[in-house]
Amino acid sequence: MPQVEITIGGRGFTVACQPGEEPYLQAAARLLDEEASSLSSQAGRMPESKMLLMAGLLLADRAAGLEDRLRQAETYAGQVERRLSQTETTLGKMRNDPQKVEVEVPVIPHGLIEMLAEMTARAEALAERVEKAGA
């Protein structure tokens, strides 16, 4: 079992760990050392057990806060996923069964075109007669 030398609050410790866990132990020791060093600078020298207890409590408090934020983020992510799923369902229905949309398009009645053509023909005929009469 590997032995790792760590320093917490200016004090050295030898700690055993499982093979391969050394980097994790050293990272955890750095976090604990940061808290212990901060405590030592604020409160001065204190017994080792009290320093480790206080540093551990500060880290536990930070971890609890992060867990709360994680739960909130997971809840929010769940809400977003539900909304997205509902939106995808709605869009899928719209693609498969589009709603009928009424659009008004101006249409010239069929008989009107014939009537205009007839009136044009009459006007042209009248124009010819006026020209002949005037000549």
N, C-alpha and C positions, 0 to 999 in steps of 0.2 A: 504494500500500500504506500503510495507516494506521500512524502512529507513536504509541505509547502511552508516557507517562511513568509509571514505577513506582518505588517506593522499597522497597529491601530492606535491612534492618538499618541504617537511617539513611543509606543511600547511594542516590543517584538514578541511574536507568538509563532510556535511551530504547530501546524495543523495537518492532520492526516486526511486524505480524501481518496476516492476511487480513481483508478487509472483513467486518464482522459478528462477528468473533471478539474484539473489544475487551473485552466484559464477562467472557468466559471467561479472558482473559489477566489482567485485573485481579483476578479472584477467585483465580486461581492465585498471582499475585504477593502477595496478602494472606496466603495460607497460608505461602508461603516467607518472607515478612517476619515473621510470628509466630514461626516457628522460628528465624530469624536473630536476631531481637530477644531471644528467650529465651537463645540461645547467647551473645550479646554481654553480657547482664546476668550470666550465670554465669561466663564465661571472660574477660570484658573485651575490649579491642580486639584484633582479630586481622586478618591479611591478608584482603583481599576474597575471594580464591580459596578460602582455607581455610574462611571463613565460609559461602560459597555451597555448597561441597562438603559440609560438615557438615549444613547445613540441608537440602540435597537428600537426604542419606543418612537423616536423621531422617524426612523425609516419605516416602521410599521404604519405610522400615521400617514406618511407620504404614499405608501402602497395602498392603504385603504382609500385615500382620495383618488388615486389612479383607478382603482377598481370601480368606484362610484362613477367616474367619468366614462370608463369602459362600458358599464351597464347602460348609461344614458346614450352613449354612441350606438350601442347594439340595438337599443329600443328605437332610436331615430332611424337607424339603417333598416330595421324591420318595417317601420312605417313607410319609408321610401320604397322598399321592395313591394309592399302591398299596393301602394298607389301605382307603381310602375306596372305591376301585374294587372291591375284593374284597367289601366290605360291601354295596355296591349290587348286585353280581352275586348275592350270597346272598339279599338281600331280594327281588330280581326273581324268583329261582327259587321262593322261598316264596310269592310272590303268584300265580305261574303254576301251581305244583304244591304246594298246601298239604299239609303232612303230616297224616295222619289222627291225630286225637287221640281216645282212648277216654275216654268219660265215663260213669260209672256213675250211673244215675238209678233211684231206687227205683220199682218198678212193682208194682201190685197185680195178682196173677194173675186172669185172666178169670173162672174158676170161683168164686173167693172171693167176689166181689160177689154172685153168684147165691145162694151158700150163706148169706151173711149176710142177704140178703133173705128167704130161706126161714125161717131161724131167727127173724127178727123177726116174721114172720107167725105162726109157731108160738107164740112168747112172747105175742103179743097174743091169740091164741085161748085160751091157757091162762089168761091174766089175765081174759078174759071169763067163762070157766067158773068161776073162783074167785069172781068177783063174783056170779054167778048162784047158786052154791052157798051163799054167805054170806048171800044175801038171803032 
